[in-house]
Amino acid sequence: MEVKIGAKAKSVIKRDSRVIFTTTREDFPLVADHGSGDFLYDIEGNRFIDFSSFVSCYNLGVNANAQVRNAAKKQIDRLMHGMFMDYYEEQPVKLAEKLVSMLPPDFGRVFFSNSGTEANEDAIKLVKLFTKRRHIIAFYGAFHGRSMGALGLTASKTAHRAHFGPFVNVSHAPYPDPYRFDGDAEECSQASIDFIEKNILAKEIPPDEVAAIFFEPVQGEGGYIVPPRGFFKELRKLADRHGILLVDDEIQAGYMRTGKFLALSNFGTVADIYTFAKSFGAGFPLAATVARKSLGDTPSGSHAGTFGGNLVASAAATASLDYIKRNMRSLQRGIVRKGATIMKRMNELRETYEYVGDVRGIGLMIGVEFVKSKDTKEYAPKERDRVIMSCFKKGLLVLPAGRSSMRIIPPLTVSDSSVEKGLDVLEETIKENSK
Ligand SMILES: Cc1ncc(COP(=O)(O)O)c(C=O)c1O
């Protein structure tokens, strides 16, 4: 089906350009109107299969599911905002208890906020408070948010940072990228660990001044990069050698996307602080920063925020977590099955077409990297953008990531038939654009 963009959409886009600051929109003339399950409908009545989950925000389907919506509606009629920073309410406490029950032992205490950026901002404050150290380590390619603290951690594109410094004290290390590393998985992993030990901690900043290392278990905006399976265990050892905390940003990769509640669980280790947002709010702006209980508490007044733990968002998030807990086994089976189907089809395309350089992922977090040639691995951003735009025109939503990658992240509940239809569109599009 060919998507048709008419006067209604064009008029909204024109009005938008007059009053709204430019953000990151990539020329998609999509004016969203309503959606359900696997599909989004625009204001023109075009139907799109969603392989974006709205950047991992709709893990349970576009517009979440009926349980989530009903929980939010019920809460709207009782009390919408409850001053959780000053009074007590049961709804956010219930949510925190459920969230903690999904995490490793010793977790934890929860701080609620409204976005991924804020969750990481809160984590920056916590690690400084708990360690009394000021310096932080993060990775090249990382995206942790755009406010003045979190932006210091982010290093995936200069466009994010230009004109905004100075930032908090952060040193960046190379994130292990097996596709672009000349060596095996273990060497790839070790090269990043060595960089931290031999460059940052030996030449730049003494270990006893480093509060934490922030990382994404699978790098999202940086290009859907899956590190070698042994990497985070080595990072854990390094952190423990120096009393440095590990902060795991689960904002895009977490919440079952990889088939496990925590994406880090795929790597057999644990962090000291976890941050959640996106699908955690099940369509509402809600984020959480969760720390090990043994790290301590915040003194009264040192950190708070008006809307964190908003009652409607908390009710929706609680219903969403309940759904996940109740359906854990079938969700996991579905993620593994559908992820394998996508990987298989995309790997066939990689074998057929020179410009499909790499296919990688865990569960339903899958990245495809486009290159000019398999030998040189030169990035092919224009080719990637053409594929994504052609998919859009054929009614399939996929998103870019990194220099020349594309992410395939349908809702976890996507039907097998939508997976097949979406893959048919991708195959046709990749073939057409290969000339
Ligand atoms: C891994 C990660 N961390 C943090 C953020 C920032 O979240 P938000 O846009 O809700 O501030 C994002 C957003 O894409 C993300 O992918």
The ligand as an SDF file (V2000), in Angstrom:
LIG
                    3D

 16 16  0  0  0  0  0  0  0  0999 V2000
   19.4900    4.8910   26.3960 C   0  0  0  0  0  0  0  0  0  0  0  0
   18.7760    6.2050   26.5560 C   0  0  0  0  0  0  0  0  0  0  0  0
   18.9670    6.9310   27.6650 N   0  0  0  0  0  0  0  0  0  0  0  0
   18.3530    8.1070   27.8470 C   0  0  0  0  0  0  0  0  0  0  0  0
   17.4860    8.6240   26.9070 C   0  0  0  0  0  0  0  0  0  0  0  0
   16.8040    9.9320   27.1250 C   0  0  0  0  0  0  0  0  0  0  0  0
   15.4430    9.7290   27.3740 O   0  0  0  0  0  0  0  0  0  0  0  0
   14.3920   10.9290   27.2170 P   0  0  0  0  0  0  0  0  0  0  0  0
   14.3180   11.2790   25.7750 O   0  0  0  0  0  0  0  0  0  0  0  0
   13.1130   10.3590   27.7760 O   0  0  0  0  0  0  0  0  0  0  0  0
   14.8930   12.0560   28.0340 O   0  0  0  0  0  0  0  0  0  0  0  0
   17.2660    7.8980   25.7250 C   0  0  0  0  0  0  0  0  0  0  0  0
   16.3780    8.4290   24.6760 C   0  0  0  0  0  0  0  0  0  0  0  0
   16.3540    8.0090   23.5370 O   0  0  0  0  0  0  0  0  0  0  0  0
   17.9170    6.6500   25.5430 C   0  0  0  0  0  0  0  0  0  0  0  0
   17.7480    5.9160   24.4350 O   0  0  0  0  0  0  0  0  0  0  0  0
  1  2  1  0
  2  3  1  0
  2 15  2  0
  3  4  2  0
  4  5  1  0
  5  6  1  0
  5 12  2  0
  6  7  1  0
  7  8  1  0
  8  9  2  0
  8 10  1  0
  8 11  1  0
 12 13  1  0
 12 15  1  0
 13 14  2  0
 15 16  1  0
M  END
$$$$
